[in-house]
């Protein structure tokens, strides 16, 4: 039996020790070369046949171990490449902001559907002078942007808050608006994992609306607020409206009865809010209509005042001045013109004309009752003075004759003076009776005209209507 070489045993033991090390981390080429150049291997030159077999066995085992260790390392590298290092909500927001989605979502149809689930409407004021009314709207918006969606298996969040300045938002406009101010309801908006975005905008708009004031102060009318978005040649946005609610319906003298959504002619690009407005008539009626009625009634009662003395004329002039003051107030409240001019303006003009005619009639009859003629005072005075001069001449002649004959006494002069006064009083009484008869006739005519006018004005105020096309801005 051949004796065992100790150098061969050492080499086999050394190769067995290297096997666990290669399983954990494959040795480099430099390590393999170093192991081959150890003193034990250098002294084993005699048994060259056995040493190569051992080295071949080691080299045969090395590739299999290397292959088995490289496979799990590649799997770990690929998993690290797909899984982000930061999955918090802030990191998700930063990732979405980095996409710079500042343009409208580009869908294959070139149309973005904008949902308007809720509009909260409020009427701020109604200007009957300039025919405008101001509204406040809170508009809830919702739309989809696929570029802002994410995988919930990677980012375990269903919603994230993003700044509104970094994301595209739809721009609304009011077609019939005179002045519109739109601002964001918040500096942030809400984004869902499927790309759905929710946001709110606040609109303050002044809309030109020719409110039908024909039956003022019992007026009521509809005014549109045309809310639309940009669209051109098949590209742009499309609005899908939901519900509308109102708040603070009472504003001044106007009441918001109802607000509805509608579209002109069924067209999707002509959407508007149909606002029903009604005037609360208590304040205008008590401050304008009732004083005008009371002034006319006072003018009718003033016919009971006597024609002489000037009391009736001064009272009627006071009524005319008071009515002119109310007419100025009405002119500041109502527009200068329009399709349906307020009938109350015609009422005030008619009442003013009646008051002036009544005042002139009283002046004429006062002159007639005093002088019995409509001639100016200077002409009548000249005639009276002429008659007085002739009487004086006759008296002077009679005095001369009486002095000559010395037959007249003081008692005859007194009797003559009293007879003259009685004749003058009788003449004045005839003038007064004639003036009173004419005044009674004028009063009957005046009262008849007022009764007929009251019936006519009531018919036109409550039985007649005037129609205005409020959607003519789309014509």
KOLTI-186614 format. One record per residue (C-alpha): y, x, z; residue in one letter; chain. Coordinates in steps of 0.5 Angstrom, whole numbers, plus 2048, in hexadecimal, padded with zeros to 3 digits. Example, Ala and Ser with C-alpha at 12.3 -4.5 7.8 and 13.67 -1.06 7.14 Angstrom:
2
+-----+-----+-----+----+----+
:  py :  px :  pz : aa : ch :
+-----+-----+-----+----+----+
: 7F7 : 819 : 810 :  A :  A :
: 7FE : 81B : 80E :  S :  A :
+-----+-----+-----+----+----+
REM end
This chain:
475
+-----+-----+-----+----+----+
:  py :  px :  pz : aa : ch :
+-----+-----+-----+----+----+
: 800 : 800 : 800 :  X :  A :
: 807 : 803 : 7FE :  X :  A :
: 80C : 804 : 803 :  X :  A :
: 812 : 7FF : 803 :  X :  A :
: 819 : 803 : 802 :  X :  A :
: 81E : 802 : 807 :  X :  A :
: 824 : 802 : 802 :  X :  A :
: 821 : 7FC : 7FE :  X :  A :
: 820 : 7F8 : 804 :  X :  A :
: 827 : 7F9 : 806 :  X :  A :
: 82A : 7F7 : 7FF :  X :  A :
: 826 : 7F0 : 800 :  X :  A :
: 829 : 7EF : 807 :  X :  A :
: 830 : 7F0 : 804 :  X :  A :
: 82F : 7EB : 7FE :  X :  A :
: 82C : 7E6 : 803 :  X :  A :
: 833 : 7E7 : 807 :  X :  A :
: 837 : 7E6 : 801 :  X :  A :
: 834 : 7DF : 7FF :  X :  A :
: 838 : 7DB : 805 :  X :  A :
: 83E : 7DE : 803 :  X :  A :
: 83E : 7DD : 7FC :  X :  A :
: 83C : 7D5 : 7FE :  X :  A :
: 843 : 7D5 : 801 :  X :  A :
: 847 : 7D9 : 7FD :  X :  A :
: 844 : 7DC : 7F6 :  X :  A :
: 845 : 7E4 : 7F7 :  X :  A :
: 84A : 7E7 : 7F2 :  X :  A :
: 848 : 7EC : 7ED :  X :  A :
: 84B : 7F2 : 7F1 :  X :  A :
: 846 : 7F0 : 7F7 :  X :  A :
: 840 : 7F0 : 7F3 :  X :  A :
: 842 : 7F7 : 7F0 :  X :  A :
: 843 : 7F9 : 7F7 :  X :  A :
: 83C : 7F7 : 7F9 :  X :  A :
: 839 : 7FA : 7F4 :  X :  A :
: 83C : 801 : 7F5 :  X :  A :
: 83A : 801 : 7FD :  X :  A :
: 836 : 808 : 7FF :  X :  A :
: 830 : 804 : 800 :  X :  A :
: 830 : 802 : 7F9 :  X :  A :
: 832 : 809 : 7F7 :  X :  A :
: 82C : 80C : 7FA :  X :  A :
: 827 : 807 : 7F7 :  X :  A :
: 827 : 80B : 7F0 :  X :  A :
: 81F : 80C : 7F1 :  X :  A :
: 81D : 805 : 7F1 :  X :  A :
: 821 : 802 : 7EB :  X :  A :
: 81C : 7FD : 7E9 :  X :  A :
: 81C : 7F9 : 7EF :  X :  A :
: 824 : 7F9 : 7F0 :  X :  A :
: 826 : 7F6 : 7EA :  X :  A :
: 821 : 7F0 : 7EB :  X :  A :
: 825 : 7EF : 7F2 :  X :  A :
: 82C : 7F0 : 7EF :  X :  A :
: 829 : 7EB : 7E9 :  X :  A :
: 827 : 7E6 : 7EE :  X :  A :
: 82E : 7E6 : 7F2 :  X :  A :
: 832 : 7E6 : 7EB :  X :  A :
: 82E : 7E0 : 7E9 :  X :  A :
: 82F : 7DC : 7F0 :  X :  A :
: 837 : 7DE : 7F0 :  X :  A :
: 839 : 7D9 : 7EA :  X :  A :
: 835 : 7D3 : 7EC :  X :  A :
: 839 : 7D4 : 7F3 :  X :  A :
: 83F : 7D5 : 7EF :  X :  A :
: 83E : 7CE : 7EB :  X :  A :
: 83C : 7CA : 7F1 :  X :  A :
: 843 : 7CC : 7F5 :  X :  A :
: 848 : 7CB : 7EF :  X :  A :
: 846 : 7C4 : 7EE :  X :  A :
: 849 : 7C1 : 7F5 :  X :  A :
: 84F : 7C6 : 7F4 :  X :  A :
: 851 : 7C2 : 7EE :  X :  A :
: 850 : 7BB : 7F0 :  X :  A :
: 855 : 7BD : 7F6 :  X :  A :
: 85A : 7C0 : 7F1 :  X :  A :
: 859 : 7BA : 7ED :  X :  A :
: 85A : 7B5 : 7F3 :  X :  A :
: 860 : 7B9 : 7F5 :  X :  A :
: 863 : 7B8 : 7EE :  X :  A :
: 863 : 7B0 : 7EE :  X :  A :
: 865 : 7AF : 7F6 :  X :  A :
: 86C : 7B0 : 7F7 :  X :  A :
: 86E : 7B4 : 7FD :  X :  A :
: 873 : 7AF : 800 :  X :  A :
: 871 : 7A8 : 800 :  X :  A :
: 876 : 7A5 : 805 :  X :  A :
: 87B : 79F : 802 :  X :  A :
: 881 : 7A4 : 802 :  X :  A :
: 87D : 7A9 : 7FD :  X :  A :
: 87B : 7A2 : 7F9 :  X :  A :
: 882 : 7A0 : 7F9 :  X :  A :
: 884 : 7A8 : 7F6 :  X :  A :
: 87F : 7A7 : 7F1 :  X :  A :
: 881 : 7A1 : 7EE :  X :  A :
: 889 : 7A3 : 7EE :  X :  A :
: 887 : 7A9 : 7EB :  X :  A :
: 884 : 7A5 : 7E5 :  X :  A :
: 88C : 7A3 : 7E4 :  X :  A :
: 88A : 79C : 7E1 :  X :  A :
: 892 : 79B : 7E0 :  X :  A :
: 891 : 797 : 7D9 :  X :  A :
: 88E : 790 : 7D8 :  X :  A :
: 886 : 78F : 7D8 :  X :  A :
: 884 : 790 : 7D1 :  X :  A :
: 87E : 78B : 7D0 :  X :  A :
: 87B : 78A : 7C9 :  X :  A :
: 87F : 784 : 7C8 :  X :  A :
: 885 : 787 : 7C9 :  X :  A :
: 887 : 781 : 7CE :  X :  A :
: 887 : 782 : 7D6 :  X :  A :
: 886 : 77C : 7DA :  X :  A :
: 88A : 77B : 7E0 :  X :  A :
: 888 : 776 : 7E5 :  X :  A :
: 88E : 773 : 7E9 :  X :  A :
: 88A : 76F : 7EE :  X :  A :
: 890 : 76D : 7F2 :  X :  A :
: 897 : 76C : 7F2 :  X :  A :
: 89C : 76A : 7F8 :  X :  A :
: 8A2 : 767 : 7F5 :  X :  A :
: 8A9 : 766 : 7F9 :  X :  A :
: 8AF : 763 : 7F6 :  X :  A :
: 8B5 : 767 : 7F9 :  X :  A :
: 8BB : 763 : 7F6 :  X :  A :
: 8BD : 75E : 7F0 :  X :  A :
: 8C4 : 760 : 7ED :  X :  A :
: 8C7 : 759 : 7EA :  X :  A :
: 8CD : 75C : 7E8 :  X :  A :
: 8CA : 762 : 7E3 :  X :  A :
: 8C3 : 75E : 7E2 :  X :  A :
: 8BF : 763 : 7E5 :  X :  A :
: 8BA : 764 : 7EB :  X :  A :
: 8B7 : 769 : 7EF :  X :  A :
: 8B0 : 76A : 7F1 :  X :  A :
: 8AB : 76F : 7F5 :  X :  A :
: 8A4 : 770 : 7F3 :  X :  A :
: 89E : 774 : 7F6 :  X :  A :
: 899 : 775 : 7F0 :  X :  A :
: 892 : 777 : 7F2 :  X :  A :
: 88F : 77C : 7EC :  X :  A :
: 888 : 77E : 7EB :  X :  A :
: 885 : 782 : 7E5 :  X :  A :
: 880 : 787 : 7E3 :  X :  A :
: 880 : 78E : 7E1 :  X :  A :
: 879 : 791 : 7E0 :  X :  A :
: 87C : 798 : 7E1 :  X :  A :
: 87D : 797 : 7E8 :  X :  A :
: 876 : 795 : 7EA :  X :  A :
: 871 : 799 : 7EE :  X :  A :
: 86A : 79A : 7F0 :  X :  A :
: 869 : 797 : 7F7 :  X :  A :
: 863 : 79B : 7F8 :  X :  A :
: 867 : 7A1 : 7F8 :  X :  A :
: 86D : 79F : 7FB :  X :  A :
: 86B : 799 : 800 :  X :  A :
: 872 : 795 : 800 :  X :  A :
: 873 : 78F : 7FD :  X :  A :
: 87A : 78F : 7FC :  X :  A :
: 880 : 794 : 7FD :  X :  A :
: 887 : 794 : 7FD :  X :  A :
: 88B : 798 : 7F8 :  X :  A :
: 893 : 799 : 7F7 :  X :  A :
: 896 : 794 : 7F2 :  X :  A :
: 89A : 799 : 7EF :  X :  A :
: 894 : 79D : 7ED :  X :  A :
: 890 : 797 : 7E9 :  X :  A :
: 892 : 792 : 7E3 :  X :  A :
: 895 : 78B : 7E5 :  X :  A :
: 896 : 786 : 7E1 :  X :  A :
: 89D : 784 : 7DF :  X :  A :
: 89F : 77D : 7E0 :  X :  A :
: 8A6 : 77A : 7DC :  X :  A :
: 8A9 : 773 : 7DD :  X :  A :
: 8AB : 770 : 7D6 :  X :  A :
: 8B0 : 76C : 7D7 :  X :  A :
: 8B3 : 770 : 7DD :  X :  A :
: 8BA : 772 : 7DE :  X :  A :
: 8B9 : 777 : 7E3 :  X :  A :
: 8B2 : 779 : 7E5 :  X :  A :
: 8B1 : 77E : 7EB :  X :  A :
: 8A9 : 781 : 7EC :  X :  A :
: 8A7 : 785 : 7F1 :  X :  A :
: 8A0 : 787 : 7F4 :  X :  A :
: 89E : 783 : 7FA :  X :  A :
: 89B : 78A : 7FD :  X :  A :
: 89B : 791 : 7FC :  X :  A :
: 894 : 791 : 7FB :  X :  A :
: 88E : 78D : 7F7 :  X :  A :
: 887 : 78B : 7F9 :  X :  A :
: 882 : 78E : 7F4 :  X :  A :
: 87A : 78C : 7F4 :  X :  A :
: 874 : 790 : 7F2 :  X :  A :
: 873 : 78C : 7EC :  X :  A :
: 87A : 78D : 7E9 :  X :  A :
: 87E : 787 : 7EC :  X :  A :
: 885 : 788 : 7EE :  X :  A :
: 889 : 783 : 7F2 :  X :  A :
: 890 : 783 : 7F3 :  X :  A :
: 896 : 77F : 7F5 :  X :  A :
: 89D : 77F : 7F2 :  X :  A :
: 8A4 : 77B : 7F4 :  X :  A :
: 8A8 : 778 : 7EF :  X :  A :
: 8AF : 776 : 7F0 :  X :  A :
: 8B2 : 772 : 7EA :  X :  A :
: 8B8 : 76E : 7E8 :  X :  A :
: 8B6 : 769 : 7E2 :  X :  A :
: 8BB : 766 : 7DE :  X :  A :
: 8B9 : 75E : 7DE :  X :  A :
: 8BD : 759 : 7DC :  X :  A :
: 8BC : 754 : 7E2 :  X :  A :
: 8BD : 74D : 7E0 :  X :  A :
: 8C3 : 74A : 7E4 :  X :  A :
: 8C4 : 744 : 7E0 :  X :  A :
: 8C2 : 740 : 7E6 :  X :  A :
: 8C6 : 744 : 7EB :  X :  A :
: 8C5 : 744 : 7F1 :  X :  A :
: 8BE : 741 : 7F0 :  X :  A :
: 8BC : 746 : 7EB :  X :  A :
: 8B5 : 749 : 7EA :  X :  A :
: 8B2 : 74D : 7E5 :  X :  A :
: 8AD : 752 : 7E3 :  X :  A :
: 8AE : 75A : 7E2 :  X :  A :
: 8AA : 75F : 7DF :  X :  A :
: 8A8 : 766 : 7E1 :  X :  A :
: 8A5 : 769 : 7DB :  X :  A :
: 8A1 : 76F : 7DE :  X :  A :
: 89D : 773 : 7D8 :  X :  A :
: 89B : 77A : 7D7 :  X :  A :
: 89B : 77F : 7D1 :  X :  A :
: 897 : 77E : 7CB :  X :  A :
: 898 : 780 : 7C4 :  X :  A :
: 893 : 780 : 7BD :  X :  A :
: 88D : 77E : 7C1 :  X :  A :
: 88E : 783 : 7C7 :  X :  A :
: 891 : 783 : 7CE :  X :  A :
: 890 : 77E : 7D3 :  X :  A :
: 88D : 777 : 7D5 :  X :  A :
: 88F : 773 : 7DB :  X :  A :
: 88A : 76F : 7DF :  X :  A :
: 88D : 76B : 7E4 :  X :  A :
: 88A : 768 : 7EA :  X :  A :
: 88E : 764 : 7EF :  X :  A :
: 895 : 763 : 7F1 :  X :  A :
: 898 : 761 : 7F8 :  X :  A :
: 89F : 760 : 7FB :  X :  A :
: 8A3 : 762 : 801 :  X :  A :
: 8A9 : 760 : 804 :  X :  A :
: 8AA : 75A : 7FF :  X :  A :
: 8B1 : 758 : 802 :  X :  A :
: 8B7 : 75C : 7FF :  X :  A :
: 8BE : 759 : 800 :  X :  A :
: 8BF : 753 : 7FC :  X :  A :
: 8B8 : 754 : 7F8 :  X :  A :
: 8B1 : 752 : 7FA :  X :  A :
: 8AB : 755 : 7F6 :  X :  A :
: 8A6 : 750 : 7F5 :  X :  A :
: 8A1 : 753 : 7F1 :  X :  A :
: 89F : 759 : 7EE :  X :  A :
: 89A : 759 : 7E8 :  X :  A :
: 897 : 75E : 7E3 :  X :  A :
: 897 : 75C : 7DC :  X :  A :
: 897 : 75F : 7D5 :  X :  A :
: 89B : 75D : 7CF :  X :  A :
: 897 : 75A : 7C9 :  X :  A :
: 891 : 75D : 7CC :  X :  A :
: 893 : 764 : 7CB :  X :  A :
: 891 : 76A : 7CF :  X :  A :
: 897 : 76E : 7CE :  X :  A :
: 89C : 768 : 7D0 :  X :  A :
: 89A : 767 : 7D8 :  X :  A :
: 89F : 764 : 7DC :  X :  A :
: 8A0 : 761 : 7E3 :  X :  A :
: 8A2 : 75A : 7E3 :  X :  A :
: 8A7 : 759 : 7E9 :  X :  A :
: 8A9 : 752 : 7EB :  X :  A :
: 8B0 : 752 : 7EE :  X :  A :
: 8B3 : 74C : 7F2 :  X :  A :
: 8BA : 74C : 7F5 :  X :  A :
: 8BB : 749 : 7FC :  X :  A :
: 8C0 : 744 : 7FB :  X :  A :
: 8C3 : 743 : 802 :  X :  A :
: 8C8 : 749 : 802 :  X :  A :
: 8CB : 748 : 7FB :  X :  A :
: 8CB : 740 : 7FC :  X :  A :
: 8CF : 740 : 803 :  X :  A :
: 8D4 : 746 : 801 :  X :  A :
: 8D6 : 743 : 7FA :  X :  A :
: 8D3 : 73C : 7F8 :  X :  A :
: 8D4 : 739 : 7FE :  X :  A :
: 8DC : 73B : 7FF :  X :  A :
: 8DD : 739 : 7F7 :  X :  A :
: 8DA : 732 : 7F9 :  X :  A :
: 8DF : 732 : 7FF :  X :  A :
: 8E5 : 734 : 7FC :  X :  A :
: 8E4 : 72F : 7F6 :  X :  A :
: 8E3 : 729 : 7FC :  X :  A :
: 8E9 : 72C : 7FF :  X :  A :
: 8ED : 72B : 7F9 :  X :  A :
: 8EB : 724 : 7F8 :  X :  A :
: 8ED : 722 : 7FF :  X :  A :
: 8F4 : 725 : 7FE :  X :  A :
: 8F5 : 71F : 7FA :  X :  A :
: 8F6 : 71B : 800 :  X :  A :
: 8FC : 720 : 802 :  X :  A :
: 903 : 71D : 800 :  X :  A :
: 907 : 71F : 7F9 :  X :  A :
: 90D : 721 : 7FC :  X :  A :
: 90F : 726 : 801 :  X :  A :
: 90A : 72C : 7FE :  X :  A :
: 905 : 72C : 802 :  X :  A :
: 900 : 72A : 7FD :  X :  A :
: 902 : 72F : 7F8 :  X :  A :
: 902 : 735 : 7FD :  X :  A :
: 8FB : 733 : 800 :  X :  A :
: 8F8 : 732 : 7F8 :  X :  A :
: 8FB : 739 : 7F7 :  X :  A :
: 8F7 : 73C : 7FD :  X :  A :
: 8F1 : 739 : 7FA :  X :  A :
: 8F2 : 73C : 7F4 :  X :  A :
: 8F3 : 743 : 7F7 :  X :  A :
: 8ED : 743 : 7FB :  X :  A :
: 8E9 : 741 : 7F5 :  X :  A :
: 8EB : 747 : 7F1 :  X :  A :
: 8E9 : 74B : 7F7 :  X :  A :
: 8E2 : 748 : 7F6 :  X :  A :
: 8E2 : 749 : 7EF :  X :  A :
: 8E3 : 750 : 7F0 :  X :  A :
: 8DD : 751 : 7F4 :  X :  A :
: 8D9 : 74E : 7EF :  X :  A :
: 8DB : 752 : 7EA :  X :  A :
: 8D9 : 758 : 7EE :  X :  A :
: 8D2 : 756 : 7EF :  X :  A :
: 8D0 : 753 : 7E8 :  X :  A :
: 8D0 : 757 : 7E1 :  X :  A :
: 8D5 : 756 : 7DC :  X :  A :
: 8D1 : 753 : 7D7 :  X :  A :
: 8C9 : 752 : 7D4 :  X :  A :
: 8C4 : 74E : 7D1 :  X :  A :
: 8C5 : 749 : 7D7 :  X :  A :
: 8CB : 749 : 7DA :  X :  A :
: 8CC : 746 : 7E1 :  X :  A :
: 8CE : 73F : 7E1 :  X :  A :
: 8D1 : 740 : 7E8 :  X :  A :
: 8D7 : 744 : 7E4 :  X :  A :
: 8D8 : 73E : 7E0 :  X :  A :
: 8D8 : 739 : 7E6 :  X :  A :
: 8DD : 73E : 7E9 :  X :  A :
: 8E2 : 73E : 7E3 :  X :  A :
: 8E1 : 736 : 7E2 :  X :  A :
: 8E3 : 735 : 7EA :  X :  A :
: 8E9 : 73A : 7E9 :  X :  A :
: 8EC : 736 : 7E3 :  X :  A :
: 8EB : 730 : 7E7 :  X :  A :
: 8EF : 733 : 7ED :  X :  A :
: 8F4 : 735 : 7E8 :  X :  A :
: 8F5 : 72F : 7E5 :  X :  A :
: 8F5 : 72B : 7EB :  X :  A :
: 8FB : 72F : 7EE :  X :  A :
: 8FF : 72E : 7E8 :  X :  A :
: 8FE : 727 : 7E8 :  X :  A :
: 900 : 727 : 7EF :  X :  A :
: 907 : 72B : 7ED :  X :  A :
: 908 : 726 : 7E7 :  X :  A :
: 907 : 71F : 7EC :  X :  A :
: 90B : 722 : 7F1 :  X :  A :
: 911 : 723 : 7EC :  X :  A :
: 910 : 71C : 7EA :  X :  A :
: 910 : 719 : 7F1 :  X :  A :
: 917 : 71D : 7F3 :  X :  A :
: 91B : 71C : 7EC :  X :  A :
: 917 : 717 : 7E8 :  X :  A :
: 917 : 71B : 7E2 :  X :  A :
: 914 : 722 : 7E0 :  X :  A :
: 91A : 725 : 7DD :  X :  A :
: 91C : 72C : 7E0 :  X :  A :
: 920 : 72B : 7E7 :  X :  A :
: 926 : 72E : 7E4 :  X :  A :
: 927 : 729 : 7DE :  X :  A :
: 926 : 723 : 7E3 :  X :  A :
: 92B : 726 : 7E8 :  X :  A :
: 930 : 726 : 7E3 :  X :  A :
: 92F : 71F : 7E1 :  X :  A :
: 92F : 71D : 7E9 :  X :  A :
: 936 : 721 : 7E9 :  X :  A :
: 938 : 71D : 7E3 :  X :  A :
: 937 : 716 : 7E6 :  X :  A :
: 93A : 719 : 7ED :  X :  A :
: 940 : 71B : 7E9 :  X :  A :
: 941 : 714 : 7E6 :  X :  A :
: 940 : 711 : 7EC :  X :  A :
: 945 : 715 : 7F0 :  X :  A :
: 94A : 713 : 7EA :  X :  A :
: 949 : 70C : 7EB :  X :  A :
: 94A : 70D : 7F3 :  X :  A :
: 950 : 711 : 7F2 :  X :  A :
: 953 : 70B : 7ED :  X :  A :
: 951 : 706 : 7F2 :  X :  A :
: 954 : 70A : 7F8 :  X :  A :
: 95A : 70A : 7F4 :  X :  A :
: 95A : 703 : 7F2 :  X :  A :
: 958 : 701 : 7FA :  X :  A :
: 95E : 705 : 7FC :  X :  A :
: 962 : 702 : 7F7 :  X :  A :
: 960 : 6FB : 7F9 :  X :  A :
: 95E : 6FD : 801 :  X :  A :
: 958 : 6F8 : 801 :  X :  A :
: 952 : 6FD : 802 :  X :  A :
: 950 : 6FF : 809 :  X :  A :
: 94B : 704 : 80C :  X :  A :
: 945 : 6FE : 80D :  X :  A :
: 945 : 6FD : 805 :  X :  A :
: 944 : 705 : 804 :  X :  A :
: 93E : 705 : 809 :  X :  A :
: 93B : 6FF : 805 :  X :  A :
: 93C : 702 : 7FF :  X :  A :
: 939 : 709 : 801 :  X :  A :
: 933 : 705 : 804 :  X :  A :
: 931 : 701 : 7FE :  X :  A :
: 931 : 708 : 7FA :  X :  A :
: 92C : 70B : 7FF :  X :  A :
: 928 : 705 : 7FE :  X :  A :
: 928 : 705 : 7F7 :  X :  A :
: 926 : 70C : 7F7 :  X :  A :
: 920 : 70B : 7FC :  X :  A :
: 91E : 705 : 7F7 :  X :  A :
: 91E : 70A : 7F1 :  X :  A :
: 91A : 710 : 7F5 :  X :  A :
: 915 : 70A : 7F7 :  X :  A :
: 914 : 709 : 7F0 :  X :  A :
: 913 : 710 : 7EE :  X :  A :
: 90E : 711 : 7F4 :  X :  A :
: 90A : 70B : 7F2 :  X :  A :
: 90A : 70D : 7EB :  X :  A :
: 908 : 714 : 7ED :  X :  A :
: 902 : 712 : 7F2 :  X :  A :
: 8FF : 70D : 7EC :  X :  A :
: 8FF : 713 : 7E8 :  X :  A :
: 8FC : 717 : 7ED :  X :  A :
: 8F7 : 712 : 7EF :  X :  A :
: 8F5 : 712 : 7E7 :  X :  A :
: 8F4 : 71A : 7E7 :  X :  A :
: 8F0 : 71A : 7EE :  X :  A :
: 8EB : 715 : 7EB :  X :  A :
: 8EB : 719 : 7E4 :  X :  A :
: 8EA : 71F : 7E9 :  X :  A :
: 8E4 : 71C : 7ED :  X :  A :
: 8E1 : 71A : 7E7 :  X :  A :
: 8E1 : 720 : 7E3 :  X :  A :
: 8DE : 724 : 7EA :  X :  A :
: 8D8 : 71F : 7EA :  X :  A :
: 8D6 : 720 : 7E3 :  X :  A :
: 8D7 : 727 : 7E4 :  X :  A :
: 8D3 : 727 : 7EA :  X :  A :
: 8CD : 724 : 7E6 :  X :  A :
: 8CE : 728 : 7E0 :  X :  A :
: 8CE : 72F : 7E4 :  X :  A :
: 8C8 : 72C : 7E9 :  X :  A :
: 8C4 : 72B : 7E2 :  X :  A :
: 8C5 : 732 : 7DF :  X :  A :
: 8C4 : 735 : 7E6 :  X :  A :
: 8BD : 732 : 7E7 :  X :  A :
: 8BB : 72F : 7E1 :  X :  A :
: 8BC : 734 : 7DC :  X :  A :
: 8B9 : 73B : 7DB :  X :  A :
: 8BB : 741 : 7D7 :  X :  A :
: 8B6 : 746 : 7D4 :  X :  A :
: 8B6 : 74D : 7D3 :  X :  A :
: 8B1 : 752 : 7D0 :  X :  A :
: 8B1 : 758 : 7D5 :  X :  A :
: 8AC : 75C : 7D1 :  X :  A :
: 8B1 : 75D : 7CB :  X :  A :
: 8B1 : 764 : 7CC :  X :  A :
: 8AA : 765 : 7C9 :  X :  A :
: 8AD : 760 : 7C3 :  X :  A :
+-----+-----+-----+----+----+
REM end
